[in-house]
Amino acid sequence: TLFRSGSGKSTYCSTLIQHCEALNRSVQVVNLDPAAEYFDYPVMADIRELIEVDDVMEDDTLRFGPNGGLVFCMEYFANNFDWLEKCLGHVEDDYILFDCPGQIELYTHIPVMKHLVDQLQQWEFRVCGVFLVDSQFMVESFKFISGVLAALSAMVSLEIPQINIMTKMDLLSKKAKKEMEKFLDPDMYSLMEDSPSVLKSKKFKKLTKAVCGLIEDYSIVRFLPFDRSDEECINIVLQHIDFAIQYGEDLEFKEPKEVEEDPSTNFDEYFQDRVDEQK
């Protein structure tokens, strides 16, 4: 699961865990954010046991800021995948959420997350990226285009199936929800025409048109709405993820247990006897 900062990752993980538990599905969470502070769900592995951003920032020899400290932590993690392998152990038929940090540079500037994906695939995991964007951020056409490019950047970098989700739909007003419908199945060229006053520069207009053409013509980025208060909405998101990773296709079919008939409780014979008596 990939996130932009502040996109509601804790709410997403918590909601998905509760939904899967209601379906009697096994779900595990691995926290890979060394700057995480709090989450209200249990985790099977926590990167903070290996390294924390605060410890790196407080080290006088390193002198990193928040972003530099996070990059250092993730590069240190990439050199210690054996720690993750020990934490995962032998899991079978489990649905595991890898809660990743939200800094976009981890997916565009350095190959740490790509190395993680490759390592998981070597361990025979089926991997799907879930990219979350705050729906309250996508209120204007140009912000939407920015979000699409961020999702596309992660998709191209990781080279895995990716589900893009607009979170916090339950926080929007009815009017705002109606406005968001045009972003779920967008016509990029019409979105560009929504704010003609912004496109004052001819060069900027030409660049924006080219970006919109890339998104529209190839149709490679689409978003699903995520409303934590709507069970059907949550189920649709889960179904898309299951389809991407082919979840459940390798499960062995279990035949139902045969129930031996008890002659004393043979209802057909009982009712037939009653009919004969009435005759």
KOLGUNU-922540 format. One line per 5 residues: number of its first residue (from 1); their letters; for each residue x, z, y of C-alpha. Coordinates in Angstrom, 1 decimal, decimal comma. Each point is the difference from the previous one (the first is absolute). Layout:
N
NUM	a	X/Z/Y; ...
END
This chain:
279
1	tlfrs	0,0/0,0/0,0; 1,5/-1,1/3,3; -1,1/1,3/3,3; 0,4/-0,3/3,7; 0,5/3,3/1,7
6	gsgks	-3,2/1,8/0,8; -2,1/-2,4/-2,2; -1,6/2,8/-2,0; 2,1/0,1/-3,1; -0,7/3,6/-0,8
11	tycst	-3,8/-0,6/0,2; 0,4/-3,2/-2,1; 1,9/1,7/-2,8; -2,3/3,1/0,0; -3,2/-2,2/0,0
16	liqhc	1,3/-2,3/-2,8; 1,1/3,0/-2,1; -3,5/1,6/0,3; -1,7/-3,3/-0,8; 2,1/-0,6/-3,1
21	ealnr	-0,5/3,6/-1,2; -3,7/-0,6/0,2; 0,5/-3,0/-2,3; 2,2/2,0/-2,4; 3,0/-2,1/0,8
26	svqvv	3,5/1,5/0,0; 1,7/-0,2/3,4; 3,4/1,2/1,0; 1,7/0,0/3,5; 3,7/-0,4/0,8
31	nldpa	1,0/0,9/3,5; 2,8/-2,3/1,3; -0,3/1,0/3,6; 3,0/2,4/0,8; -1,7/0,8/3,4
36	aeyfd	-3,4/1,0/-1,5; -1,2/3,4/1,2; -3,3/0,7/-1,9; -2,4/-1,4/-2,5; -2,9/1,6/-1,8
41	ypvma	0,5/-1,5/-3,4; 2,5/0,7/-2,8; 3,0/-2,3/-0,5; 1,9/-0,6/-3,2; 3,2/-0,7/2,0
46	direl	1,1/0,7/3,6; 3,0/-1,7/1,6; 0,4/3,0/2,2; 1,4/1,8/-3,0; 2,8/-2,6/0,1
51	ievdd	0,5/-0,4/3,7; -1,9/0,8/3,3; 0,2/-1,6/3,4; 0,3/3,4/1,8; 3,1/0,8/-2,0
56	vmedd	1,6/-3,3/0,8; -0,8/0,3/3,7; 1,5/3,6/0,1; 3,2/-1,1/-1,6; 2,7/0,0/2,7
61	tlrfg	2,1/-2,6/-1,8; -2,8/-2,6/-0,1; -1,8/0,6/3,3; -3,0/-2,3/-0,8; -3,2/-0,2/1,9
66	pnggl	-3,4/-0,2/-1,8; 0,1/-3,7/-0,8; 3,7/0,0/-1,0; -0,5/3,1/-2,0; -2,9/-1,6/-1,9
71	vfcme	2,0/-3,1/-0,8; 2,9/2,1/-1,2; -2,4/2,0/-2,3; -1,4/-3,2/-1,5; 3,4/-1,5/-0,6
76	yfann	1,1/3,2/-1,6; -3,1/-0,1/-2,2; 0,8/-3,6/-1,0; 3,3/1,2/-1,3; -1,7/2,7/-2,1
81	fdwle	-2,8/-1,8/-1,8; 1,0/2,1/-3,1; -1,7/3,0/1,8; -3,3/-2,0/0,1; 0,3/-1,1/-3,6
86	kclgh	0,4/3,7/-1,1; -3,0/1,0/2,1; -2,2/-2,8/-1,4; 0,9/0,7/-3,6; -2,1/-1,9/-2,5
91	veddy	-3,4/-0,8/1,5; -2,5/-2,1/-1,8; -3,2/-1,5/1,4; 0,4/1,9/3,2; -0,9/-1,2/3,5
96	ilfdc	2,8/1,1/2,3; -0,1/-0,1/3,8; 3,5/-0,3/1,6; -0,6/1,4/3,5; 2,6/-1,9/2,1
101	pgqie	1,2/0,6/3,5; -1,6/-2,0/2,8; 3,0/-1,3/2,0; -0,2/-3,8/-0,1; 3,8/-0,4/0,2
106	lythi	0,2/1,3/-3,6; -1,8/-3,1/-1,1; 1,6/-2,6/2,4; 3,5/1,1/0,8; 1,4/1,7/-3,1
111	pvmkh	-0,6/-0,8/-3,7; -0,8/3,6/-1,1; -3,6/-0,5/-0,8; 0,7/-3,3/-1,7; 2,6/1,7/-2,2
116	lvdql	-2,7/2,7/-0,9; -2,5/-2,7/-1,0; 2,6/-1,8/-2,1; 1,0/3,3/-1,7; -3,7/0,9/-0,8
121	qqwef	-0,5/-3,4/-1,5; 3,1/0,5/-2,2; -1,7/3,2/-1,2; -3,0/-2,2/-0,9; -2,2/1,1/2,8
126	rvcgv	-2,6/-2,4/1,4; 0,4/0,3/3,7; -2,5/-0,8/2,8; 0,5/0,7/3,7; -2,8/1,5/2,0
131	flvds	0,5/-0,5/3,7; -2,1/2,2/2,3; -0,8/-0,7/3,6; -2,1/2,2/2,2; -3,2/-1,8/0,9
136	qfmve	0,0/1,7/3,4; 3,2/-1,8/0,7; -1,5/-3,4/-0,8; -2,4/0,0/3,0; 1,4/-3,0/1,7
141	sfkfi	0,9/-3,5/-1,3; 3,7/0,3/0,9; 0,3/3,4/-1,6; -1,6/-1,4/-3,1; 2,5/-2,9/-0,1
146	sgvla	2,8/2,6/0,3; -1,4/1,9/-3,0; -0,3/-3,2/-2,0; 3,7/-0,8/0,7; 1,0/3,5/-1,1
151	alsam	-1,9/-0,4/-3,2; 1,4/-3,4/-0,6; 3,5/1,2/0,6; -0,3/2,7/-2,7; -1,6/-2,5/-2,3
156	vslei	2,8/-2,5/0,3; 2,7/2,7/-0,2; -1,3/1,7/-3,2; -1,2/-3,1/-1,8; -2,8/1,9/-1,8
161	pqini	-3,8/-0,2/0,0; -1,3/1,7/3,1; -3,4/1,4/1,0; -0,5/0,4/3,8; -2,4/2,6/1,1
166	mtkmd	-1,6/1,1/3,3; -0,3/3,8/-0,1; -2,1/2,4/2,0; -3,1/-2,2/0,0; -2,1/3,1/-0,2
171	llskk	1,2/1,1/3,5; -1,2/-3,2/1,7; -3,4/-0,2/1,8; -2,6/-2,5/-1,2; 0,9/-2,3/2,8
176	akkem	3,7/0,2/-0,8; -0,7/-0,6/-3,7; -1,9/-3,2/0,8; 2,9/-1,1/2,2; 2,4/0,6/-2,9
181	ekfld	-1,8/-2,5/-2,3; 1,7/-2,9/1,7; 3,4/1,4/-1,0; -0,9/0,4/-3,7; -0,5/-3,8/-0,4
186	pdmys	1,6/-1,3/3,2; 0,1/-3,4/1,6; 3,4/0,3/1,6; -0,5/-2,8/2,5; -3,2/1,5/1,4
191	lmeds	1,7/3,4/0,2; 2,7/-1,6/2,2; -2,7/-1,3/2,3; -1,6/3,5/0,4; 2,6/1,0/2,6
196	psvlk	0,9/-3,1/2,0; 1,0/2,0/3,0; 2,9/1,6/-2,0; 1,4/-3,4/-0,9; 1,4/-0,9/3,5
201	skkfk	3,4/-1,2/-1,3; -0,1/-3,5/-1,6; 2,9/0,9/-2,3; -1,7/3,2/-1,1; -3,2/-1,9/-0,6
206	kltka	1,8/-2,5/-2,1; 1,7/2,7/-2,1; -3,3/1,9/-0,5; -1,7/-3,2/-1,1; 2,8/-0,7/-2,6
211	vcgli	-0,3/3,6/-1,3; -3,8/-0,3/-0,3; 0,5/-3,3/-1,7; 2,3/1,5/-2,6; -2,5/2,8/-0,8
216	edysi	-3,0/-2,2/0,0; 1,2/-3,1/-1,9; 1,6/1,9/-2,8; -2,5/2,8/-0,2; 2,5/2,5/-1,3
221	vrflp	-1,1/3,2/1,8; -3,5/1,5/-0,3; -1,1/3,6/0,5; -2,5/2,2/-1,8; -1,9/2,8/1,8
226	fdrsd	0,6/3,6/-1,2; -2,7/2,5/0,8; 0,6/3,3/-1,6; -3,7/0,9/0,2; -1,1/-3,1/-1,9
231	eecin	0,5/0,2/-3,8; -0,7/-3,7/-0,5; 2,6/-0,9/2,6; 2,6/2,2/-1,7; -0,9/-1,6/-3,4
236	ivlqh	0,5/-3,5/1,4; 3,5/0,9/1,2; 0,9/1,5/-3,3; -1,3/-3,0/-1,9; 2,2/-2,3/2,1
241	idfai	3,0/2,1/-0,8; -0,9/0,2/-3,7; -0,3/-3,8/-0,2; 3,4/-0,4/1,7; 1,8/2,2/-2,5
246	qyged	-2,2/-1,0/-2,9; -0,8/3,7/-0,5; -1,6/0,9/-3,4; 0,7/-3,4/-1,7; 2,5/1,6/-2,4
251	lefke	-2,2/2,9/-0,9; -0,9/0,1/-3,7; -3,6/-0,4/-0,9; -1,4/3,2/-1,5; -2,9/-0,5/-2,4
256	pkeve	-2,9/2,4/0,3; -0,1/2,7/-2,7; -2,4/-0,7/-2,8; -2,7/2,5/-0,4; -1,1/0,7/-3,6
261	edpst	-3,7/-0,2/-0,5; -1,7/3,2/-1,1; -2,9/-0,8/-2,4; -1,9/3,1/1,2; -0,1/-1,5/3,6
266	nfdey	-1,0/-3,5/-0,9; -2,7/-0,6/2,7; -1,1/-3,4/-1,4; -1,0/1,6/-3,3; -1,6/2,9/1,8
271	fqdrv	-2,3/-2,2/2,1; -0,8/-2,2/-3,0; -1,1/3,0/-1,9; -2,3/1,0/2,9; -1,5/-3,5/0,0
276	deqk	-0,7/0,2/-3,8; -1,7/3,4/0,4; -2,3/-1,4/2,7; -1,0/-2,8/-2,2
END
